[in-house]
Amino acid sequence: MKGRIGRSLTGALYVRTLLLVAVTGMLMAGVLFAIVRADINQRADQQLIIATHVLHLLMREEFTGDDPKSQVSHDNPYRRLLSDEDLSAFRASAAWRQFAVYHFGSLTVPPTRGDVGKGVAAIPGFRTFGVGSDKWRSYGLAVPEQRLLIVVAEPMQARAGLILRVGEQLIGPIMLLILGSAVLLWLTLRRGLSAVQQLSAMLGSRSAAELKPLHLHTMPSDLAPIVAALNGLLARVRAAIEHEQAFADHAAHQLRTPLAALKLRAQLLLRRASPDSEEHAALSDLLESVDRGSDTITQMLQLARLDATALTREPVDLRELASEVIADRALFAARAGADFSLTAPDIAIASTDPTPLRVALATIIDNAVEHAASGGTIGVEVRPVSGRLALVVSDRGPGMHPERLSGAAGRDGDPRPGGGLGLAIARRAVTVLGGELRLENRSDGPGLRATIFLPD
């Protein structure tokens, strides 16, 4: 069962940091809103103070004028203190405000609204009171030398409306700030984590045999523990492969020696035996078995050594390489009654390692010769397939069972012990190259088509 892949590190960091930025932005907006609200209330209170002083200045004429009638009489405290013109001017400047004037402790000029008059009190300084469901704020200015108390009041709703408008004006810039921060944060995280993507690309571009250590000086210090752990793992894998290769070499040498001795003895006995005797037939079968055993050991050793192959990419002429492999196997094919046909463009250059590619192509051609019908033609083509450059080998052998095509180790009806290692070697060589080996039965009759897709 495959393990589930975890969430993206970039996504997790982005979400958490974005939440932090959003919360910080909202807190800053809240603090800024509180500061603005306090400033608006403070300025509104100052306006109340100014309004009471303006009223006092308007009433000063009634106390200091030359007309004897303008002097305030202590016996008549309810005398009018403001002219109609003064009242109209004041109320036109701030229609939402109400005021009251107390003279000798008595209400001389009441508010125009009776419900406000019930809440207003002859108290100096600031005061908050209720008028129905509304809150009002008042300021009382005491003038002791004239025995006056001027109270100006305004509804708190006017301040709340102003505060709300300021808050609405703050929402837009703050949202833009958060959105801009989100974009910048994403770009910064992507750029900051590009080293992880670089490390991933570096590891992905390596072949299975490329086990040299990664360079620490090209990586950020934050990735140093990961790179060091990967280098340790690569070193252990390299040591294990070297140990396995040494063991395979030693085992092959130990097996070849007795097989060579056995073959020599069988050949000596075969010379002494009569050609028509049962002994001669048995010794011939024994020699064939020894040869197959030697071939199997060679193939196993070749398969083991492919894992330790270090790739060296260079421009390779695929037409020339295929021609050389075919020439090397011309005699072998002639003995089997088969021949070759090569179809390739004049220029077919690929950037690859020629050694594993030669092993893969040679192994597939050998396999085709072994299974080709007598007198059949083995076709070798160099052509683009599905947008990739490929080498295609086709024969007229028995083909393969469909269930065995994807992980083929051998062909149907192959009686040879170890005979299926050829395709396994070819598949491993192509994997080392970073390519793909695809096997399919021919649609135009019996036979197998093997396609080597080279990496881009």
PyMOL commands that set and color helices and strands:
alter all, ss='L'
color gray80, all
select helices_A, chain A and resi 9-64+68-70+84-93+114-119+144-146+156-192+194-204+216-218+221-272+278-306+318-328+330-335+354-371+402-404+421-433
alter helices_A, ss='H'
color red, helices_A
select strands_A, chain A and resi 98-103+106-109+125-131+134-143+148-155+314-317+339-343+349-352+377-385+388-394+436-441+448-453
alter strands_A, ss='S'
color yellow, strands_A
deselect
rebuild
show_as cartoon
